[in-house]
Structures are given as structure tokens and as C-alpha cells.
Amino acid sequence: MSWPDAKASVNLTRQAVKDAPPYNPLMPVDRKTEISIYNHYGRPGYWLDEEQHETAKSHPSTA
């Protein structure tokens, strides 16, 4: 981040950003939108850990 230049650097190609899913600031971001964005950039969703945690809570091991 360069505050004097008002620029942020990211490890993405310009084309990857241009091809990103559309963004509408007037619409709330739901899970479907998040999945689309994360899939576009090839990133695992932050919610996957939450889902695994919830599954573990509802199915505790018997050990």
C-alpha cells in the first residue's frame, strides 16, 4: 500500500481483476457472491473452517 500514491498492490494480473465477477455496491454480499469471487481467484473460502467447526460441534467424536 502506498498512501502517498493512493495505490494498493495485489498479486493478480490486471486481466484477472477485469474479469472478476460484477460488483454492485447497492446489493448485500451473500454466500453465493462470495463463492463466485473466491472461485474466480482460486482461493478457499474463509467459511470452510466455520462449516467444519459447526460439523464437529454437531457430530462430536466418541473418543
Contact map, one row per residue, 1 for C-alpha under 8 A:
111001111000000000000000000000000000000000000000000000000000000
111111110000000000000000000000000000000000000000000000000000000
111111100000000000000000000000000000000000000000000000000000000
011111000000000000000000000000000000000000000000000000000000000
011111100000000000000000000000000000000000000000000000000000000
111111110000000000000000000000000000000000000000000000000000000
111011111000000000000000000000000000000000000000000000000000000
110001111100000000000000000000000000000000000000000000000000000
100000111110000000000000000000000000000000000000000000000000000
000000011111000000000000000000000000000000000000000000000000000
000000001111100000000000000000000000000000000000000000000000000
000000000111110110000000000000000000000000000000000000000000000
000000000011111110000000000000000000000000000000000000000000000
000000000001111111000000000000000000000000000000000000000000000
000000000000111111100000000000000000000000000000000000000000000
000000000001111111110000000000000000000010000000000000000000000
000000000001111111110000000000000000000000000000000000000000000
000000000000011111110000000000000000000000000000000000000000000
000000000000001111111000000000000000000000000000000000000000000
000000000000000111111100000000000000100100000000000000000000000
000000000000000000111110000000000001100100000000000000000000000
000000000000000000011111000000000000000000000000000000000000000
000000000000000000001111100000000000000000000000000000000000000
000000000000000000000111111000000000000000000000000000000000000
000000000000000000000011111100000000000000000000000000000000000
000000000000000000000001111100000000000000000000000000000000000
000000000000000000000001111110000000000000000000000000000000000
000000000000000000000000111111000000000000000000000000000000000
000000000000000000000000001111101100000000000000000000000000000
000000000000000000000000000111111100000000000000000000000000000
000000000000000000000000000011111110000000000000000000000000000
000000000000000000000000000001111111000000000000000000000000000
000000000000000000000000000011111111100000000000000000000000000
000000000000000000000000000011111111110000001000000000000000000
000000000000000000000000000000111111111000001000000000000000000
000000000000000000001000000000011111111100000000000000000000000
000000000000000000011000000000001111111110000000000000000000000
000000000000000000000000000000000111111111111000000000000000000
000000000000000000000000000000000011111111110000000000000000000
000000000000000000011000000000000001111111100000000000000000000
000000000000000100000000000000000000111111100000000000000000000
000000000000000000000000000000000000011111110000000000000000000
000000000000000000000000000000000000011111111000000000000000000
000000000000000000000000000000000000011001111101000000000000000
000000000000000000000000000000000110010000111111000000000000000
000000000000000000000000000000000000000000011111110000000000000
000000000000000000000000000000000000000000001111111000000000000
000000000000000000000000000000000000000000011111111100000000000
000000000000000000000000000000000000000000000111111110000000000
000000000000000000000000000000000000000000000111111111000000000
000000000000000000000000000000000000000000000011111111100000000
000000000000000000000000000000000000000000000001111111110000000
000000000000000000000000000000000000000000000000111111111000000
000000000000000000000000000000000000000000000000011111111100000
000000000000000000000000000000000000000000000000001111111110000
000000000000000000000000000000000000000000000000000111111111100
000000000000000000000000000000000000000000000000000011111111000
000000000000000000000000000000000000000000000000000001111111000
000000000000000000000000000000000000000000000000000000111111100
000000000000000000000000000000000000000000000000000000011111110
000000000000000000000000000000000000000000000000000000010011111
000000000000000000000000000000000000000000000000000000000001111
000000000000000000000000000000000000000000000000000000000000111
